[in-house]
Amino acid sequence: MARSTWVAEAGRRQGNPLGRPSPLDGRPQIAKAPASERLGLLARPGVRAALLVAPLLFLVFYNHFFANTDPDYWWHVRTGQYIYETGTLPRQDLYSYTAVGHPWVTHEWLTELLFYVVQQQMGYVGNVALFGLVGAFTWLAVYATCRRRGVGELGALVLLLWGFGLAIGSANVRPQALTTLLLALSALLLTRYKQGHPRALWLFPPLFALWVNLHGGYIIGLALLGLTVLGEAIALARRQPVAPLRPLVAVAALSALATLLNPHGFEALLYPFTYAGSANASMRYIVEWQSPDFHQPYFLLFAGSLLLSMALGLARRPLGATEALWMLGFALMALQSVRHMALYAVVATPLLGARLQAEVPTFRRSLAALQRPRLIAFTLPLVVAGAAVLLPARAAQDGTGPQFGWEPSPATYPSGAVAYLRAHDPGGNLFNEYGWGGYLVYQLYPQRRVFVDGRADVYGDALLDTYWAVVDLRPGWRQTLDRHDVRLVLVKKESFLAVALQDDPAWEEVFVGPVERLFARRTS
C-alpha cells in the first residue's frame, strides 16, 4: 500500500478523513480507546449526572444554614402552634392590639403546622434541613428540565448555577420556597407533556390540592397552566405541531377545581388578588415586593438573563409560542417584584438553555464528549467544598451565625429588649418595627401584643400607611402614638424615630441593645 494511501486510511480510522500528516507518521498507530473504556463509571449517564449535580445540590442545601432567620418565620410558628393545640384555624387577628377583629385568611396553614411540628421534634435546625432539601429538589427539577430541553450535563450545570444565583435571596425557611419547588415541578411536567408524555398532566390536580394549602402562590401555577393552554392554542391555529390540547384543557380545569379543597373555600382563591395593583401598601413599603434596583450588583444577573433572552429570541427553535409566553409573563412578574425573581429563575433558566444549545454546540455536548471528563467530574466537588468553607466566613461578616441550634438565630432581632420587657414587665401598648413584629409575637404573645407584624393583609393599607407615617416622622406622628395609647416604643438603633425620641422630654430611653432602642413614655 502506498504511503499516501495508508495515511489517508489511518486518518479516516482516527477521525481525520482528509488524511492530513500526523506527528506519528512513520510509527505504528495506536487506536484510541472507546469512550466507555476511557471513562469507566463516567460512561453511565446516571453516574455522570450524580457526580456533577450532587455537589452543587449539597451547596444549595448547605447555604440554607447560613441565612438570616426570616422575619415571618416567628409568627408562622406561633400560628402553627395555635392550629396544633386548638385543632382549628384562626379566622381573625390574634397577635395585635391594632387589628383586633380583622379577618385573617391563613392561606399557609399547612406550612405553618409543618413549621411548628418540625421545630417541636427537631428544633429550628430541622426546619432548615427540610427547606434545604426543598431548595435542592427545586434545582434538581430545573436541572432535569434543562436536560429534557437538550442541554448537556455541563451546560445544565452552568445554567443551574446561574439560576440559583438569581434566586439565592429567597433561599430560606419560608412558605414561598414551596411555591418555587412546585412551580419548578410544574414546568418539568409541562415540558414532558409537550415532548409527547400527556400522562404527566394528571399529576396536576392532586398537586394543586396540596399547593393551595401550603402557600397562596398556587395562583402562579394556575397562571403557568393558563399560559400553556394559550400558547398551544396559538401554535395549533398556526398549524404547528402541538401535543394533544384537549387533555391539557381538561387538566387545567380540574386543577382549578382542586384549589377549592381548602378550609377557607373561595376566600383562599380570592386572597392572592389582594396583592394585585400598585396601590397595595406591601408594594409601596416592603422591599421584596418592589421592583429590582439595577444599580445594585446582585440584580445584574437578572439584567443579563433578560438581555440574553432578547438576543437569543425565545420564540425561535426549538421553542415556540408557549415558551415565549412563559418567559414574557415571568419576566414581567420579576420586573415588578424582587420576590418573583426565584419564580422567574426556575421557569426561564431551562428556556434559555434550550436556545443556547440550539445556537452554541458546547451547551449540548455530553460530559463524555469533552476532552477531560474525569478531571471535570472530580474537580467540581473540590470547588464546591471550597465554597462551603467560605459560607461561614460570609455569615460572620454579616453579623449572623450558622443555623445549627434548636432555636432560630436572633442575631438581627431585639433579644436584649425582649429580655428587659420580660424582667420588668412595663405596662402599656408597644409600638414596634414592622420587621420585628413576628419575633415579638414568638417571644411575648399572649402576654403582650404588637402594633404590627408581617401579616400586611390582616392590617390593611390604612394601618400600614399610619405605621410608616410614624416611622418616617410625618406630620401627626405624635398624635398617632397618643391615639393608640402607646407607652413603649421599640425601634432600630439609628432610626429617625429613635433619634426623635431621645431628644423628646416626654420619653426616656430604658434599654439599648446591639440593634435596638427601647423607649418608655414618662409618667406625669
MIMIRO-667919 format. One record per residue (C-alpha): residue number from 1; residue in one letter; chain; x, y, z. Coordinates in pm, 1 decimal. Layout:
N
NUM; A; A; X; Y; Z
...
! end
This chain:
524
1; M; A; 0.0; 0.0; 0.0
2; A; A; 145.0; 342.1; -95.5
3; R; A; 231.4; 568.3; 195.8
4; S; A; -18.4; 835.4; 93.0
5; T; A; -297.8; 576.3; 74.7
6; W; A; -205.6; 433.6; 417.2
7; V; A; -202.1; 779.2; 575.8
8; A; A; -545.9; 854.6; 433.0
9; E; A; -686.3; 522.3; 558.5
10; A; A; -532.6; 572.9; 904.8
11; G; A; -667.7; 926.5; 908.3
12; R; A; -1018.0; 802.2; 838.3
13; R; A; -988.6; 543.7; 1115.3
14; Q; A; -864.7; 809.8; 1362.7
15; G; A; -1134.4; 1066.3; 1275.7
16; N; A; -910.8; 1254.4; 1025.0
17; P; A; -1095.2; 1194.0; 696.2
18; L; A; -868.7; 1426.7; 497.7
19; G; A; -565.9; 1215.6; 582.6
20; R; A; -356.0; 1508.6; 696.5
21; P; A; 1.8; 1414.5; 804.0
22; S; A; 30.3; 1327.6; 1171.2
23; P; A; 329.8; 1361.6; 1405.6
24; L; A; 307.3; 984.4; 1440.6
25; D; A; 357.1; 922.4; 1066.0
26; G; A; 619.2; 655.4; 1021.7
27; R; A; 536.9; 495.3; 1357.9
28; P; A; 271.5; 234.4; 1440.3
29; Q; A; -70.8; 390.4; 1504.5
30; I; A; -247.0; 303.6; 1830.4
31; A; A; -624.3; 314.2; 1811.0
32; K; A; -795.7; 544.1; 2062.6
33; A; A; -981.7; 355.0; 2333.6
34; P; A; -1360.0; 369.5; 2316.3
35; A; A; -1527.6; 630.1; 2537.1
36; S; A; -1673.3; 361.9; 2764.4
37; E; A; -1325.1; 227.7; 2839.1
38; R; A; -1176.2; 574.3; 2892.3
39; L; A; -1449.3; 688.3; 3126.7
40; G; A; -1514.7; 381.1; 3337.0
41; L; A; -1806.2; 465.3; 3566.6
42; L; A; -1846.4; 801.2; 3393.3
43; A; A; -1973.5; 615.1; 3088.1
44; R; A; -2302.6; 569.9; 3274.6
45; P; A; -2521.5; 881.2; 3233.2
46; G; A; -2668.9; 843.6; 3581.7
47; V; A; -2324.5; 835.3; 3743.1
48; R; A; -2209.8; 1136.6; 3542.6
49; A; A; -2518.0; 1332.6; 3647.0
50; A; A; -2471.3; 1239.6; 4013.0
51; L; A; -2103.8; 1336.8; 4017.9
52; L; A; -2183.1; 1671.8; 3859.4
53; V; A; -2509.0; 1768.9; 4025.4
54; A; A; -2477.2; 1624.5; 4376.4
55; P; A; -2201.5; 1866.2; 4491.3
56; L; A; -2396.3; 2168.4; 4371.8
57; L; A; -2720.4; 2046.7; 4524.3
58; F; A; -2530.6; 1998.8; 4850.1
59; L; A; -2415.7; 2361.0; 4824.1
60; V; A; -2777.0; 2473.0; 4774.8
61; F; A; -2876.9; 2267.2; 5079.9
62; Y; A; -2583.2; 2387.0; 5291.9
63; N; A; -2642.5; 2753.5; 5204.9
64; H; A; -2970.2; 2748.2; 5399.2
65; F; A; -2781.5; 2705.3; 5727.1
66; F; A; -2622.1; 3049.4; 5684.2
67; A; A; -2932.8; 3253.0; 5601.2
68; N; A; -3078.1; 3500.2; 5849.6
69; T; A; -3398.1; 3391.8; 6019.7
70; D; A; -3684.9; 3511.8; 5801.6
71; P; A; -3887.2; 3787.7; 5978.9
72; D; A; -4214.0; 3599.9; 5921.7
73; Y; A; -4090.4; 3261.9; 6042.7
74; W; A; -4157.8; 3354.6; 6403.8
75; W; A; -4529.9; 3426.5; 6369.2
76; H; A; -4569.9; 3131.9; 6129.4
77; V; A; -4454.9; 2900.5; 6409.3
78; R; A; -4688.7; 3063.1; 6662.4
79; T; A; -4975.9; 3014.4; 6418.3
80; G; A; -4878.4; 2651.1; 6367.9
81; Q; A; -4881.5; 2608.5; 6745.7
82; Y; A; -5233.1; 2756.0; 6765.8
83; I; A; -5357.4; 2519.0; 6492.9
84; Y; A; -5189.9; 2219.7; 6658.2
85; E; A; -5320.6; 2292.4; 7007.3
86; T; A; -5674.8; 2400.8; 6916.3
87; G; A; -5739.4; 2189.3; 6606.3
88; T; A; -5885.6; 2496.6; 6433.3
89; L; A; -5764.2; 2774.6; 6208.0
90; P; A; -5760.9; 3134.3; 6333.3
91; R; A; -6014.6; 3339.5; 6138.3
92; Q; A; -5939.1; 3677.5; 6295.9
93; D; A; -5627.0; 3856.7; 6413.8
94; L; A; -5469.5; 3713.3; 6728.9
95; Y; A; -5144.2; 3897.4; 6775.7
96; S; A; -5200.9; 4274.5; 6766.8
97; Y; A; -5397.9; 4540.6; 6951.9
98; T; A; -5440.1; 4749.4; 6634.7
99; A; A; -5620.0; 4493.3; 6414.4
100; V; A; -5847.7; 4324.6; 6667.6
101; G; A; -6135.7; 4155.9; 6485.0
102; H; A; -5981.9; 4197.5; 6139.1
103; P; A; -6041.1; 3887.8; 5920.7
104; W; A; -5740.3; 3666.1; 5860.9
105; V; A; -5713.2; 3411.1; 5579.5
106; T; A; -5446.9; 3163.9; 5696.3
107; H; A; -5365.3; 3052.1; 5342.8
108; E; A; -5034.4; 2895.5; 5454.6
109; W; A; -5186.8; 2694.9; 5740.9
110; L; A; -5040.4; 2358.2; 5638.3
111; T; A; -4688.8; 2501.1; 5611.4
112; E; A; -4728.1; 2672.5; 5948.0
113; L; A; -4838.4; 2348.4; 6108.0
114; L; A; -4535.7; 2180.1; 5949.2
115; F; A; -4305.0; 2452.3; 6088.1
116; Y; A; -4433.6; 2401.4; 6440.5
117; V; A; -4429.6; 2020.8; 6440.0
118; V; A; -4077.9; 2001.1; 6294.7
119; Q; A; -3943.8; 2259.5; 6538.5
120; Q; A; -4101.9; 2075.8; 6831.4
121; Q; A; -3944.1; 1747.8; 6726.7
122; M; A; -3609.8; 1855.6; 6577.8
123; G; A; -3566.5; 2223.7; 6656.8
124; Y; A; -3518.9; 2504.9; 6408.6
125; V; A; -3224.9; 2318.2; 6256.3
126; G; A; -3478.0; 2054.1; 6147.8
127; N; A; -3673.0; 2315.0; 5951.7
128; V; A; -3351.2; 2447.9; 5799.0
129; A; A; -3256.5; 2097.5; 5684.2
130; L; A; -3607.7; 2037.3; 5549.9
131; F; A; -3608.9; 2357.4; 5346.6
132; G; A; -3252.4; 2294.4; 5237.8
133; L; A; -3388.6; 1974.5; 5081.9
134; V; A; -3675.2; 2174.2; 4930.2
135; G; A; -3417.0; 2400.5; 4766.6
136; A; A; -3208.6; 2106.3; 4646.2
137; F; A; -3510.8; 1934.0; 4488.9
138; T; A; -3614.0; 2262.6; 4328.1
139; W; A; -3285.9; 2293.5; 4142.9
140; L; A; -3274.7; 1923.2; 4065.9
141; A; A; -3607.2; 1974.3; 3885.6
142; V; A; -3458.7; 2270.8; 3696.9
143; Y; A; -3156.5; 2060.5; 3600.6
144; A; A; -3383.4; 1778.8; 3478.2
145; T; A; -3585.8; 2027.8; 3271.3
146; C; A; -3265.4; 2166.0; 3116.1
147; R; A; -3160.0; 1813.3; 3020.1
148; R; A; -3502.4; 1747.8; 2864.9
149; R; A; -3456.5; 2066.4; 2664.5
150; G; A; -3144.7; 1917.2; 2505.3
151; V; A; -2876.1; 2075.7; 2722.9
152; G; A; -2567.7; 1864.9; 2803.8
153; E; A; -2466.4; 1782.8; 3159.9
154; L; A; -2205.8; 2056.5; 3195.0
155; G; A; -2425.5; 2315.4; 3022.3
156; A; A; -2714.6; 2228.3; 3254.3
157; L; A; -2479.9; 2265.6; 3548.7
158; V; A; -2376.2; 2615.7; 3440.5
159; L; A; -2741.7; 2711.4; 3399.1
160; L; A; -2826.3; 2566.9; 3741.3
161; L; A; -2559.3; 2787.5; 3899.8
162; W; A; -2685.7; 3092.8; 3713.6
163; G; A; -3045.9; 3027.4; 3811.8
164; F; A; -2960.5; 2965.3; 4176.1
165; G; A; -2764.0; 3289.7; 4176.8
166; L; A; -3079.8; 3469.5; 4064.3
167; A; A; -3289.3; 3304.1; 4334.1
168; I; A; -3044.7; 3294.6; 4626.3
169; G; A; -3217.5; 3583.0; 4802.1
170; S; A; -3520.5; 3358.8; 4857.9
171; A; A; -3323.5; 3058.6; 4987.8
172; N; A; -3463.2; 3045.7; 5339.1
173; V; A; -3716.3; 2876.9; 5566.2
174; R; A; -4030.0; 3039.0; 5428.1
175; P; A; -4354.5; 2917.3; 5266.6
176; Q; A; -4266.2; 3081.8; 4935.4
177; A; A; -3989.8; 2821.7; 4889.3
178; L; A; -4260.5; 2556.8; 4849.2
179; T; A; -4420.2; 2756.1; 4567.3
180; T; A; -4080.4; 2777.7; 4396.2
181; L; A; -4040.1; 2398.5; 4420.5
182; L; A; -4391.0; 2323.5; 4295.0
183; L; A; -4351.9; 2571.8; 4010.1
184; A; A; -4025.0; 2404.6; 3903.4
185; L; A; -4202.2; 2066.4; 3908.7
186; S; A; -4490.3; 2213.5; 3707.3
187; A; A; -4251.0; 2339.8; 3440.2
188; L; A; -4087.9; 1994.9; 3425.8
189; L; A; -4424.1; 1816.9; 3391.4
190; L; A; -4540.4; 2055.6; 3118.5
191; T; A; -4212.9; 2006.1; 2933.4
192; R; A; -4271.3; 1631.5; 2942.4
193; Y; A; -4626.9; 1684.9; 2815.6
194; K; A; -4501.7; 1893.1; 2521.6
195; Q; A; -4249.9; 1620.7; 2439.6
196; G; A; -4520.5; 1357.1; 2399.9
197; H; A; -4598.7; 1239.8; 2755.0
198; P; A; -4958.3; 1357.1; 2820.0
199; R; A; -4987.8; 1132.0; 3128.0
200; A; A; -4759.0; 1373.0; 3311.8
201; L; A; -5051.1; 1617.6; 3320.0
202; W; A; -5260.3; 1407.2; 3556.6
203; L; A; -5030.0; 1486.3; 3847.4
204; F; A; -5154.4; 1846.6; 3844.7
205; P; A; -5494.7; 1814.9; 4022.5
206; P; A; -5351.0; 1649.9; 4338.9
207; L; A; -5053.1; 1885.3; 4323.0
208; F; A; -5283.2; 2190.0; 4330.4
209; A; A; -5497.5; 2041.3; 4607.4
210; L; A; -5179.3; 2035.3; 4819.2
211; W; A; -5039.8; 2364.5; 4690.8
212; V; A; -5345.1; 2575.2; 4783.5
213; N; A; -5299.6; 2475.4; 5148.8
214; L; A; -4924.5; 2540.4; 5154.5
215; H; A; -4899.6; 2888.8; 5004.1
216; G; A; -5102.0; 3144.3; 4810.4
217; G; A; -4856.6; 3116.2; 4522.5
218; Y; A; -5070.0; 2833.7; 4381.6
219; I; A; -5227.2; 3104.5; 4163.0
220; I; A; -4893.2; 3135.1; 3980.6
221; G; A; -4905.6; 2763.9; 3899.4
222; L; A; -5253.7; 2809.5; 3755.1
223; A; A; -5119.2; 3101.9; 3551.6
224; L; A; -4846.3; 2875.1; 3409.8
225; L; A; -5112.6; 2623.8; 3304.7
226; G; A; -5321.2; 2902.0; 3151.1
227; L; A; -5025.1; 3036.8; 2953.1
228; T; A; -4958.9; 2683.1; 2828.7
229; V; A; -5317.7; 2642.9; 2708.2
230; L; A; -5298.1; 2978.8; 2529.9
231; G; A; -4958.1; 2907.2; 2375.4
232; E; A; -5058.9; 2564.3; 2247.5
233; A; A; -5382.7; 2709.3; 2105.2
234; I; A; -5178.0; 2971.0; 1918.7
235; A; A; -4948.1; 2700.6; 1782.2
236; L; A; -5249.1; 2496.2; 1672.5
237; A; A; -5401.4; 2797.4; 1497.2
238; R; A; -5073.0; 2841.3; 1311.4
239; R; A; -5085.4; 2473.9; 1213.7
240; Q; A; -4767.7; 2399.4; 1402.2
241; P; A; -4705.0; 2061.1; 1573.1
242; V; A; -4858.4; 2056.5; 1920.7
243; A; A; -4925.6; 1799.3; 2190.6
244; P; A; -5290.8; 1697.1; 2240.5
245; L; A; -5474.2; 2009.7; 2354.6
246; R; A; -5789.6; 1851.4; 2495.9
247; P; A; -5625.8; 1675.1; 2794.9
248; L; A; -5436.2; 1994.8; 2876.2
249; V; A; -5758.0; 2197.7; 2893.1
250; A; A; -5928.0; 1924.6; 3099.8
251; V; A; -5640.7; 1906.8; 3348.8
252; A; A; -5625.0; 2286.5; 3378.2
253; A; A; -5997.4; 2292.6; 3465.5
254; L; A; -5962.1; 2006.8; 3716.4
255; S; A; -5661.1; 2177.1; 3876.7
256; A; A; -5860.2; 2497.9; 3922.7
257; L; A; -6140.9; 2297.7; 4086.4
258; A; A; -5887.1; 2118.4; 4309.4
259; T; A; -5792.8; 2451.2; 4468.8
260; L; A; -6137.5; 2457.2; 4631.6
261; L; A; -6014.7; 2176.8; 4858.5
262; N; A; -5905.1; 2412.9; 5134.8
263; P; A; -6062.9; 2514.7; 5467.9
264; H; A; -6121.3; 2875.3; 5356.6
265; G; A; -6307.1; 2791.3; 5034.0
266; F; A; -6342.8; 3086.2; 4794.6
267; E; A; -6169.3; 3319.9; 5039.5
268; A; A; -5840.4; 3139.4; 4974.0
269; L; A; -5897.6; 3172.1; 4598.2
270; L; A; -5955.7; 3546.4; 4624.8
271; Y; A; -5666.7; 3606.9; 4866.4
272; P; A; -5380.9; 3628.4; 4607.9
273; F; A; -5565.5; 3905.5; 4423.6
274; T; A; -5541.9; 4132.1; 4728.0
275; Y; A; -5179.1; 4188.0; 4626.7
276; A; A; -5268.0; 4298.8; 4274.5
277; G; A; -5201.5; 4658.3; 4177.5
278; S; A; -4950.5; 4920.1; 4284.3
279; A; A; -5193.9; 5070.4; 4538.8
280; N; A; -5127.5; 4782.7; 4777.7
281; A; A; -4927.0; 4901.5; 5079.2
282; S; A; -4694.9; 4599.8; 5058.1
283; M; A; -4593.3; 4709.4; 4710.8
284; R; A; -4509.6; 5058.4; 4836.2
285; Y; A; -4322.6; 4982.7; 5156.3
286; I; A; -4183.5; 4626.5; 5163.3
287; V; A; -3855.2; 4590.2; 4974.8
288; E; A; -3907.7; 4240.4; 4836.7
289; W; A; -4239.0; 4347.4; 4682.3
290; Q; A; -4074.3; 4634.8; 4495.2
291; S; A; -3902.3; 4637.0; 4156.7
292; P; A; -3534.9; 4531.3; 4135.5
293; D; A; -3282.2; 4813.7; 4159.0
294; F; A; -3039.1; 4754.5; 3873.8
295; H; A; -2786.8; 4986.8; 4038.9
296; Q; A; -2716.2; 4701.4; 4281.6
297; P; A; -2464.7; 4440.1; 4155.2
298; Y; A; -2683.8; 4145.7; 4262.7
299; F; A; -2953.6; 4235.6; 4009.2
300; L; A; -2707.7; 4241.7; 3718.2
301; L; A; -2753.8; 3862.6; 3690.1
302; F; A; -3121.8; 3921.7; 3625.4
303; A; A; -3044.7; 4200.2; 3377.8
304; G; A; -2801.0; 3968.6; 3196.7
305; S; A; -3066.5; 3699.0; 3178.5
306; L; A; -3316.4; 3939.9; 3021.4
307; L; A; -3062.7; 4067.7; 2770.0
308; L; A; -2960.4; 3713.6; 2675.7
309; S; A; -3321.0; 3608.6; 2624.1
310; M; A; -3380.0; 3905.0; 2394.3
311; A; A; -3062.3; 3832.9; 2199.6
312; L; A; -3148.1; 3464.4; 2154.0
313; G; A; -3517.6; 3511.6; 2081.1
314; L; A; -3735.7; 3278.9; 2286.3
315; A; A; -3987.7; 3217.4; 2005.5
316; R; A; -3723.6; 3054.0; 1782.9
317; R; A; -3647.0; 2683.2; 1757.0
318; P; A; -3669.2; 2458.2; 1946.2
319; L; A; -3911.9; 2676.2; 2143.8
320; G; A; -4244.8; 2821.6; 2040.1
321; A; A; -4539.2; 3035.7; 2143.2
322; T; A; -4587.6; 2865.2; 2480.3
323; E; A; -4229.4; 2920.0; 2590.1
324; A; A; -4236.0; 3281.3; 2469.8
325; L; A; -4545.2; 3342.9; 2684.4
326; W; A; -4378.7; 3177.4; 2984.1
327; M; A; -4071.1; 3395.6; 2951.0
328; L; A; -4268.6; 3715.5; 2895.9
329; G; A; -4509.2; 3651.7; 3183.8
330; F; A; -4246.4; 3562.6; 3443.1
331; A; A; -4006.8; 3835.5; 3329.0
332; L; A; -4282.2; 4093.7; 3385.2
333; M; A; -4350.4; 3947.5; 3730.4
334; A; A; -3981.7; 3965.9; 3825.9
335; L; A; -3954.7; 4322.5; 3693.6
336; Q; A; -4247.6; 4418.9; 3914.9
337; S; A; -4131.5; 4247.1; 4233.3
338; V; A; -3798.7; 4115.8; 4364.5
339; R; A; -3970.3; 3823.1; 4539.5
340; H; A; -4072.7; 3685.7; 4198.5
341; M; A; -3714.1; 3654.3; 4073.4
342; A; A; -3688.3; 3298.7; 4209.2
343; L; A; -4002.7; 3203.8; 4016.5
344; Y; A; -3862.0; 3361.5; 3701.7
345; A; A; -3536.1; 3170.7; 3753.3
346; V; A; -3691.9; 2823.0; 3770.9
347; V; A; -3910.3; 2881.4; 3463.8
348; A; A; -3675.0; 3083.9; 3243.5
349; T; A; -3346.3; 2901.4; 3303.3
350; P; A; -3435.3; 2585.3; 3103.3
351; L; A; -3578.2; 2803.5; 2822.8
352; L; A; -3250.7; 2992.9; 2794.6
353; G; A; -3074.4; 2657.5; 2795.0
354; A; A; -3287.2; 2530.9; 2507.2
355; R; A; -3196.4; 2831.7; 2294.6
356; L; A; -2828.9; 2820.9; 2392.9
357; Q; A; -2791.6; 2454.2; 2298.3
358; A; A; -2950.7; 2532.6; 1961.0
359; E; A; -2703.3; 2815.8; 1891.9
360; V; A; -2390.6; 2707.6; 2083.3
361; P; A; -2294.9; 2339.1; 2027.9
362; T; A; -2091.9; 2327.7; 2350.7
363; F; A; -2410.6; 2358.0; 2553.1
364; R; A; -2550.0; 2034.9; 2411.5
365; R; A; -2233.0; 1825.3; 2436.8
366; S; A; -2238.3; 1549.5; 2696.0
367; L; A; -1965.6; 1513.7; 2955.7
368; A; A; -1840.2; 1200.1; 2778.8
369; A; A; -1767.2; 1404.9; 2466.1
370; L; A; -1540.1; 1652.2; 2645.5
371; Q; A; -1162.0; 1626.2; 2638.5
372; R; A; -1105.6; 1565.1; 3010.9
373; P; A; -1435.1; 1446.5; 3158.4
374; R; A; -1275.2; 1281.6; 3462.0
375; L; A; -1088.9; 1598.7; 3552.7
376; I; A; -1412.2; 1800.0; 3539.9
377; A; A; -1616.5; 1543.4; 3731.2
378; F; A; -1367.1; 1505.5; 4014.1
379; T; A; -1256.0; 1870.9; 4038.3
380; L; A; -1607.4; 2006.1; 4083.7
381; P; A; -1656.7; 1857.1; 4435.4
382; L; A; -1333.2; 2025.9; 4545.0
383; V; A; -1455.5; 2363.2; 4417.8
384; V; A; -1789.1; 2317.1; 4595.6
385; A; A; -1608.3; 2218.4; 4916.5
386; G; A; -1410.2; 2542.7; 4895.2
387; A; A; -1730.1; 2743.2; 4853.3
388; A; A; -1884.7; 2563.5; 5150.7
389; V; A; -1586.8; 2666.6; 5365.4
390; L; A; -1641.4; 3031.1; 5269.0
391; L; A; -2008.9; 3038.1; 5371.9
392; P; A; -1939.4; 3058.3; 5749.1
393; A; A; -1697.1; 3344.6; 5685.8
394; R; A; -1963.7; 3531.7; 5488.4
395; A; A; -2219.7; 3474.9; 5764.9
396; A; A; -1976.1; 3603.9; 6028.8
397; Q; A; -1913.3; 3914.6; 5819.7
398; D; A; -2289.2; 3978.8; 5802.9
399; G; A; -2308.9; 3955.6; 6181.3
400; T; A; -2502.6; 3629.4; 6183.3
401; G; A; -2406.7; 3277.8; 6279.4
402; P; A; -2483.9; 2935.4; 6137.5
403; Q; A; -2833.0; 2799.1; 6199.4
404; F; A; -2743.1; 2475.8; 6378.5
405; G; A; -2929.3; 2548.3; 6702.3
406; W; A; -3260.4; 2435.9; 6849.2
407; E; A; -3395.2; 2791.6; 6829.9
408; P; A; -3374.1; 3029.7; 6531.4
409; S; A; -3086.9; 3276.3; 6544.7
410; P; A; -3198.2; 3614.4; 6689.7
411; A; A; -2880.0; 3788.3; 6566.1
412; T; A; -3064.9; 4070.3; 6386.1
413; Y; A; -3355.9; 4090.3; 6633.4
414; P; A; -3403.7; 4280.6; 6964.9
415; S; A; -3338.0; 3989.9; 7200.4
416; G; A; -3199.5; 4218.0; 7471.5
417; A; A; -3508.2; 4438.7; 7473.8
418; V; A; -3730.2; 4128.4; 7490.9
419; A; A; -3538.1; 4010.3; 7798.2
420; Y; A; -3585.1; 4357.0; 7952.9
421; L; A; -3960.6; 4351.5; 7886.9
422; R; A; -3990.6; 4008.9; 8045.7
423; A; A; -3790.2; 4107.8; 8351.0
424; H; A; -3956.2; 4445.1; 8419.1
425; D; A; -4298.7; 4389.5; 8261.3
426; P; A; -4376.8; 4758.4; 8197.8
427; G; A; -4741.7; 4809.7; 8115.3
428; G; A; -4891.5; 4976.6; 7810.9
429; N; A; -4910.4; 4927.1; 7439.0
430; L; A; -4588.6; 4871.3; 7243.2
431; F; A; -4504.1; 5035.9; 6910.7
432; N; A; -4254.7; 4815.2; 6723.6
433; E; A; -4059.8; 4784.3; 6399.5
434; Y; A; -4253.0; 4607.9; 6122.9
435; G; A; -3976.8; 4350.7; 6065.9
436; W; A; -3958.1; 4267.9; 6436.8
437; G; A; -4329.4; 4208.9; 6488.0
438; G; A; -4308.8; 3835.7; 6417.8
439; Y; A; -4017.8; 3793.5; 6659.6
440; L; A; -4212.1; 3974.9; 6933.7
441; V; A; -4517.0; 3755.7; 6868.0
442; Y; A; -4296.5; 3446.3; 6904.6
443; Q; A; -4135.0; 3569.7; 7226.2
444; L; A; -4408.6; 3765.8; 7405.5
445; Y; A; -4753.1; 3651.2; 7287.4
446; P; A; -5004.5; 3618.8; 7454.3
447; Q; A; -4874.4; 3835.1; 7742.3
448; R; A; -4807.9; 4126.0; 7507.2
449; R; A; -4949.1; 4213.9; 7165.2
450; V; A; -4779.0; 4406.6; 6886.4
451; F; A; -4858.4; 4719.1; 6688.7
452; V; A; -4779.6; 4549.6; 6356.7
453; D; A; -4608.7; 4242.4; 6211.5
454; G; A; -4551.0; 4081.4; 5871.3
455; R; A; -4917.7; 3998.1; 5803.7
456; A; A; -4976.1; 4303.4; 5583.8
457; D; A; -5301.7; 4155.9; 5450.4
458; V; A; -5450.2; 4147.7; 5803.9
459; Y; A; -5361.6; 4507.7; 5889.9
460; G; A; -5472.6; 4662.4; 5563.1
461; D; A; -5334.2; 4956.5; 5372.7
462; A; A; -5467.0; 5225.1; 5608.4
463; L; A; -5291.7; 5091.5; 5918.4
464; L; A; -4967.0; 5027.4; 5730.0
465; D; A; -4977.3; 5384.4; 5598.2
466; T; A; -5023.0; 5500.3; 5957.9
467; Y; A; -4730.0; 5288.6; 6075.8
468; W; A; -4495.3; 5425.9; 5810.4
469; A; A; -4609.3; 5780.5; 5883.4
470; V; A; -4481.5; 5735.1; 6240.2
471; V; A; -4155.0; 5570.1; 6131.5
472; D; A; -4085.0; 5849.0; 5880.6
473; L; A; -4186.2; 6123.7; 6130.1
474; R; A; -4455.8; 6261.4; 5901.1
475; P; A; -4685.2; 6532.0; 6040.3
476; G; A; -4915.6; 6390.3; 6308.1
477; W; A; -4689.0; 6103.3; 6415.1
478; R; A; -4705.3; 6201.0; 6785.4
479; Q; A; -5083.9; 6211.2; 6769.7
480; T; A; -5082.7; 5857.7; 6625.7
481; L; A; -4887.4; 5730.2; 6925.6
482; D; A; -5128.3; 5910.2; 7156.2
483; R; A; -5436.1; 5778.7; 6974.4
484; H; A; -5318.8; 5417.7; 7016.5
485; D; A; -5213.4; 5484.2; 7378.4
486; V; A; -4855.9; 5377.3; 7302.8
487; R; A; -4644.3; 5360.2; 7619.1
488; L; A; -4339.6; 5177.9; 7481.5
489; V; A; -4150.3; 5219.4; 7153.2
490; L; A; -3905.3; 4954.7; 7029.2
491; V; A; -3721.2; 5062.1; 6713.8
492; K; A; -3390.8; 5022.0; 6533.6
493; K; A; -3097.0; 5189.8; 6698.0
494; E; A; -3031.1; 5454.5; 6434.1
495; S; A; -3385.2; 5503.8; 6303.3
496; F; A; -3539.3; 5850.4; 6260.6
497; L; A; -3790.4; 5772.7; 6533.5
498; A; A; -3516.9; 5672.0; 6780.7
499; V; A; -3330.7; 5998.4; 6719.6
500; A; A; -3650.7; 6198.7; 6766.0
501; L; A; -3749.8; 6025.3; 7090.9
502; Q; A; -3407.4; 6053.0; 7253.8
503; D; A; -3445.8; 6433.5; 7249.6
504; D; A; -3812.4; 6430.3; 7349.4
505; P; A; -3871.4; 6511.8; 7718.6
506; A; A; -4191.7; 6303.9; 7713.1
507; W; A; -3990.7; 5987.5; 7653.6
508; E; A; -3696.6; 5818.7; 7822.1
509; E; A; -3459.3; 5554.8; 7687.7
510; V; A; -3478.0; 5248.8; 7913.0
511; F; A; -3273.3; 4996.0; 7715.6
512; V; A; -3013.0; 4995.8; 7438.2
513; G; A; -2908.9; 4673.8; 7263.8
514; P; A; -2688.4; 4583.9; 6967.3
515; V; A; -2961.4; 4663.6; 6714.6
516; E; A; -3242.8; 4823.5; 6917.6
517; R; A; -3354.0; 5102.9; 7146.4
518; L; A; -3647.4; 5079.3; 7384.6
519; F; A; -3822.7; 5397.1; 7498.7
520; A; A; -4088.1; 5438.0; 7766.3
521; R; A; -4331.0; 5727.2; 7799.9
522; R; A; -4258.6; 5934.0; 8111.7
523; T; A; -4534.6; 5947.3; 8367.4
524; S; A; -4650.9; 6296.9; 8452.6
! end
